[in-house]
Amino acid sequence: MTPSLGEWRYFTTRQVPEARAWAAGGGIAVHQNIWRSRGRVTCHLLARDETALVAAAVSVGCHPAWIQRTSTLHFDLVEEYLEAALERCRVDGERSAPTA
């Protein structure tokens, strides 16, 4: 499935290749991280380039300086930022809620 430009979609921990492909195709991927932060579910926010990534992150309340410059450019999402991103993903109806 090819995303519409800027279309948000949730991906589970085992869907890393799919999340990266979605982001590379112009969508916004919210990928559940296997690691938890203080017992909390965390997700990565991915997009096809830095401009799209920062715009998506800011739209859910993140500060641009929180960008993670690792081998995969991303934002870490927790708490209210994660909830806001998950709300955006519900638009496509394909996501199942992550477990806490």
KAMO-V710510 format. One record per residue. N is the residue number from 1. RES is the residue in one small letter. PHI is phi as a letter, one per 40 degrees, with the letter a starting at -180 (NA if undefined). PSI is psi in radians with two decimals (NA if undefined). Layout:
N_RES_PHI_PSI, N_RES_PHI_PSI
//
This chain:
1_m_NA_2.27, 2_t_c_2.27, 3_p_c_2.66, 4_s_c_2.62, 5_l_d_2.15, 6_g_g_0.11, 7_e_c_2.30, 8_w_c_2.47, 9_r_a_2.48, 10_y_c_2.47, 11_f_b_2.48, 12_t_c_3.06, 13_t_c_-0.52, 14_r_c_0.07, 15_q_b_0.68, 16_v_d_-0.89, 17_p_d_-0.68, 18_e_c_-0.71, 19_a_c_-0.77, 20_r_c_-0.71, 21_a_c_-0.72, 22_w_d_-0.83, 23_a_c_-0.75, 24_a_c_-0.51, 25_g_c_0.02, 26_g_h_-0.05, 27_g_c_3.04, 28_i_b_2.10, 29_a_b_2.32, 30_v_b_1.87, 31_h_b_2.12, 32_q_c_2.23, 33_n_c_2.52, 34_i_c_-0.40, 35_w_c_2.50, 36_r_b_2.69, 37_s_b_1.94, 38_r_f_0.70, 39_g_g_0.00, 40_r_c_2.56, 41_v_c_2.41, 42_t_b_2.69, 43_c_b_2.79, 44_h_b_2.48, 45_l_b_2.18, 46_l_b_2.59, 47_a_a_3.01, 48_r_c_-0.42, 49_d_a_2.99, 50_e_c_-0.68, 51_t_c_-0.84, 52_a_c_-0.67, 53_l_c_-0.85, 54_v_c_-0.72, 55_a_c_-0.76, 56_a_c_-0.76, 57_a_c_-0.78, 58_v_c_-0.61, 59_s_c_-0.34, 60_v_b_0.22, 61_g_g_0.01, 62_c_c_2.68, 63_h_c_2.40, 64_p_d_-0.52, 65_a_c_-0.22, 66_w_c_0.03, 67_i_d_2.47, 68_q_b_2.00, 69_r_c_1.27, 70_t_b_-2.84, 71_s_c_-0.44, 72_t_b_1.95, 73_l_c_2.20, 74_h_a_3.01, 75_f_b_2.50, 76_d_c_2.33, 77_l_b_2.25, 78_v_a_2.88, 79_e_f_-2.24, 80_e_c_-0.48, 81_y_c_-0.69, 82_l_c_-0.78, 83_e_d_-0.74, 84_a_c_-0.71, 85_a_c_-0.71, 86_l_c_-0.61, 87_e_c_-0.71, 88_r_c_-0.61, 89_c_c_-0.45, 90_r_c_-0.24, 91_v_d_-0.68, 92_d_c_-0.17, 93_g_g_0.16, 94_e_c_-0.12, 95_r_c_2.48, 96_s_b_2.51, 97_a_c_2.39, 98_p_c_2.65, 99_t_c_2.50, 100_a_c_NA
//
